[in-house]
Amino acid sequence: MSDSEEIKRVPKPKWLRVKLPTGENYRKVRGLVEEHKLHTICESGSCPNMGECWGAGTATFMILGNVCTRSCGFCAVSTGKPANVDPFEPVKLAKSIKTMEVKHAVITSVDRDDLEDGGAGIWMETIKAVRRLSPGTTMETLIPDFAGKWENLQIIIDAAPEIVSHNLETVRRLTKEVRIQAKYDRSLELLRRLKEGGMKTKSGVMLGLGESEAEVFETMEDLRSVNVDILTLGQYLQPTVKHLPVVEFIHPDQFAKYREEGLKMGFKFVESGPLVRSSYHAEKHLF
């Protein structure tokens, strides 16, 4: 066994262990997913908070296919040439949300730099379809940066989902390594434009990639400088050996410190902990 193999088998800290999901609402949603063969990122991504979120009536879905035009160092989504856009996808997703009786839907997508509108048209039709079939369901849209084509971002603003999220993912220094085709300042500009367009905004950062405490605070200040409302901070976990390694497992006490400081900075909500993901407690962020 090589040294690298031994390192990979080092047990995760005890604070990263997850309780098995339980509860009546969770079992109900699980049954509907299996019966109707529905697809959620919660399940396919083996999210550690699936039981808690499903129990609260929240689920996360992905649109615009499952192949991304970008190759971020942290993400397990396949990279390559995506299939053609499915014009019926918005209605299919809306029907799934209605069948699952989802109270709050988090919708995300791959990056579609191959499309002139970056997929914004499908985003708009999806939001409309969900509102038509499930008028009582609220939505959070976790969107890409549309390669800085702001006319495409405007399509999302005009559709006016309850919350619009765009993840900064990491600190400025690590952006080129972690988000190869993204730009730190472009993401901040997107979040600024969303806020100026009247949106409730949200962003997330992964920790444990080699960032310093000072860099995390700087990133948080940058997000507040464009008036981001909601911040999520979670532990990065390496999806495969081909992805960026975990440099450090951040202790829960440090996550608690970031949460406390974030609230002092003016974020309305800060979800900060080892198991926190972008959609964690999403239903609580409707203020």
C-alpha positions in Angstrom: 0.0 0.0 0.0 1.4 3.4 -1.0 1.5 6.4 1.4 -1.2 8.1 -0.7 -3.5 5.1 -0.3 -2.9 5.2 3.5 -3.8 8.9 3.6 -7.0 8.3 1.7 -8.1 5.8 4.3 -7.7 8.0 7.3 -11.1 8.1 9.0 -13.1 11.3 8.7 -13.5 13.2 12.0 -16.4 12.1 14.2 -18.2 15.4 13.5 -18.7 14.3 9.9 -20.7 11.3 10.8 -24.3 11.5 9.8 -27.4 10.0 11.5 -29.6 7.8 9.3 -32.7 9.8 8.1 -36.0 9.1 9.8 -39.4 10.6 10.3 -42.8 10.4 8.7 -42.3 13.2 6.2 -39.0 11.8 5.1 -40.6 8.3 4.5 -43.4 9.9 2.6 -41.1 11.8 0.2 -38.9 8.8 -0.1 -41.8 6.6 -1.1 -43.0 9.1 -3.7 -39.4 9.4 -5.2 -39.2 5.6 -5.5 -42.8 5.1 -6.8 -42.5 7.7 -9.5 -38.8 7.3 -10.3 -38.1 11.0 -9.6 -34.7 12.5 -9.6 -33.2 14.7 -6.9 -29.7 16.0 -6.3 -30.3 15.1 -2.7 -30.3 11.4 -3.5 -27.9 11.3 -6.4 -25.4 13.4 -4.6 -25.8 11.4 -1.3 -26.3 14.6 0.6 -25.8 14.2 4.3 -28.8 16.4 5.1 -31.3 14.6 2.9 -33.4 13.3 5.8 -33.6 16.6 7.5 -34.4 18.5 4.3 -37.0 16.1 3.0 -38.6 16.0 6.5 -39.0 19.8 6.2 -40.5 19.6 2.8 -37.5 20.8 0.9 -35.8 19.1 -2.0 -33.1 20.0 -4.6 -33.4 19.4 -8.4 -31.0 19.9 -11.3 -32.0 21.1 -14.8 -30.3 21.5 -18.2 -29.0 17.9 -18.2 -26.2 16.2 -16.2 -23.1 17.1 -18.3 -21.4 20.4 -17.5 -19.3 22.5 -19.9 -16.9 23.4 -17.1 -14.4 21.2 -15.2 -14.2 22.6 -11.6 -11.7 20.8 -9.4 -14.2 20.1 -6.7 -17.3 18.9 -8.6 -18.3 15.4 -9.4 -20.7 16.3 -12.2 -19.5 15.0 -15.6 -17.7 17.4 -18.0 -18.0 17.3 -21.7 -20.4 18.1 -24.6 -24.0 18.3 -23.2 -27.0 16.8 -24.9 -29.5 19.0 -26.6 -31.8 21.0 -24.3 -35.1 19.2 -23.5 -37.9 21.7 -24.1 -40.2 19.6 -21.9 -37.9 19.6 -18.9 -39.6 22.5 -17.1 -43.0 20.8 -17.1 -41.4 17.4 -16.2 -39.7 19.0 -13.2 -42.8 21.0 -12.2 -44.8 17.7 -12.2 -42.2 16.0 -10.0 -42.3 18.9 -7.5 -46.1 18.7 -7.4 -46.1 14.9 -7.0 -43.6 15.1 -4.1 -45.7 17.9 -2.5 -42.5 20.0 -2.1 -43.1 23.1 -0.1 -39.8 24.8 -1.0 -37.8 23.7 -4.1 -34.1 24.4 -4.6 -33.3 24.2 -8.3 -29.8 24.2 -9.7 -28.2 23.5 -13.1 -25.0 22.6 -14.8 -23.1 25.3 -16.7 -24.2 25.5 -20.3 -21.6 27.7 -21.9 -22.5 26.0 -25.2 -25.9 27.8 -25.3 -26.3 31.4 -26.4 -28.5 32.2 -23.4 -26.5 29.9 -21.0 -29.8 28.1 -20.3 -31.6 31.1 -19.0 -34.6 30.4 -21.2 -35.1 27.0 -19.6 -34.6 28.5 -16.2 -37.4 31.0 -16.9 -39.8 28.3 -18.2 -39.0 26.1 -15.2 -39.9 28.8 -12.7 -43.1 29.6 -14.6 -44.1 25.9 -14.8 -43.5 25.3 -11.0 -45.6 28.4 -10.2 -48.4 27.2 -12.6 -48.6 23.6 -11.2 -47.7 24.3 -7.6 -48.6 27.9 -6.8 -47.9 27.4 -3.1 -44.3 26.2 -3.6 -41.5 28.7 -3.1 -38.2 28.5 -5.0 -34.6 29.1 -4.6 -32.6 29.1 -7.8 -28.9 28.2 -7.6 -27.6 29.7 -10.9 -24.3 29.7 -12.8 -22.6 32.9 -13.8 -23.8 32.9 -17.4 -20.2 33.7 -18.4 -20.9 37.3 -17.5 -23.6 37.8 -20.2 -25.8 40.0 -18.0 -28.7 40.0 -20.5 -29.1 36.3 -19.6 -29.0 37.1 -15.9 -31.8 39.6 -16.4 -34.0 36.8 -17.5 -33.7 35.2 -14.1 -34.3 38.6 -12.4 -37.5 39.1 -14.4 -38.7 35.6 -13.4 -38.3 36.7 -9.8 -37.8 33.5 -7.8 -38.0 34.0 -4.0 -34.2 33.5 -3.6 -31.4 33.6 -6.1 -28.2 31.8 -5.1 -24.8 31.8 -6.7 -21.9 30.2 -5.0 -18.5 31.8 -4.7 -17.2 28.4 -3.6 -13.8 29.4 -2.3 -11.5 32.4 -1.5 -10.0 34.6 -4.1 -6.5 33.0 -4.0 -7.8 29.5 -4.7 -10.4 30.4 -7.3 -8.3 29.6 -10.4 -7.5 26.1 -9.0 -11.0 25.3 -7.6 -13.2 27.0 -10.2 -11.0 26.9 -13.3 -13.3 28.7 -15.8 -14.9 31.0 -13.2 -13.8 34.4 -12.0 -14.1 35.6 -8.4 -15.0 39.2 -9.3 -17.4 38.1 -12.0 -19.3 36.2 -9.4 -19.4 39.2 -7.0 -20.7 41.3 -9.9 -23.4 38.8 -10.6 -24.5 38.9 -6.9 -24.4 42.7 -7.0 -26.6 42.8 -10.0 -29.1 40.4 -8.5 -29.4 42.5 -5.4 -29.9 45.7 -7.5 -32.6 43.8 -9.4 -34.5 43.3 -6.1 -33.6 39.7 -5.4 -32.9 38.0 -2.1 -29.4 36.7 -2.6 -27.4 33.8 -1.2 -23.9 32.4 -1.7 -21.9 29.5 -0.4 -18.2 28.7 0.3 -16.5 25.4 0.9 -13.8 25.2 3.5 -10.8 22.8 3.9 -9.1 23.5 0.6 -6.2 25.3 2.1 -7.7 28.7 2.8 -6.7 30.7 5.9 -9.0 32.2 8.5 -8.1 35.7 7.3 -9.0 34.7 3.7 -12.4 33.4 4.8 -13.2 36.6 6.6 -12.1 38.6 3.5 -14.4 36.5 1.4 -17.3 37.1 3.8 -16.6 40.8 3.7 -16.6 40.7 -0.1 -20.0 39.1 -0.1 -21.4 41.6 2.3 -19.9 44.4 0.1 -22.5 43.4 -2.6 -25.2 43.0 0.1 -25.6 39.2 0.0 -28.3 38.2 2.4 -27.6 34.5 3.2 -24.3 32.7 3.5 -23.6 29.0 3.8 -20.2 27.6 4.9 -19.5 23.9 4.8 -16.7 21.3 4.7 -15.3 20.4 1.3 -15.2 16.6 0.8 -13.2 15.1 -2.1 -15.7 13.2 -4.4 -13.1 11.1 -6.2 -9.3 10.6 -6.2 -9.3 12.8 -9.4 -10.6 15.8 -7.6 -8.9 18.3 -5.3 -7.8 16.7 -2.0 -9.0 17.9 1.4 -6.3 19.9 2.9 -7.9 20.3 6.3 -11.0 19.2 8.2 -12.4 22.3 9.8 -13.5 21.9 13.5 -17.1 22.7 14.4 -15.9 25.3 16.8 -14.3 27.2 13.9 -17.5 27.0 11.9 -19.3 28.4 14.9 -16.9 31.3 15.0 -17.5 32.0 11.3 -21.2 32.0 11.9 -21.0 34.4 14.8 -18.8 36.8 12.8 -21.0 36.6 9.8 -24.0 37.6 11.7 -22.0 40.6 13.1 -21.2 41.6 9.5 -24.8 41.8 8.6 -25.8 38.5 6.9 -29.4 37.8 7.7 -28.7 34.0 7.9 -25.4 32.2 8.2 -25.5 28.4 8.0 -22.0 27.3 9.1 -21.0 23.7 9.9 -19.1 20.6 8.6 -22.2 19.1 7.0 -23.8 22.3 5.6 -24.5 22.4 1.9 -25.9 25.1 -0.3 -29.5 24.1 0.2 -29.2 23.4 4.0 -32.2 24.9 5.9 -33.2 26.6 2.6 -36.8 26.8 3.7 -35.8 28.9 6.7 -34.3 31.6 4.5 -37.6 33.0 3.2 -37.7 36.2 5.1 
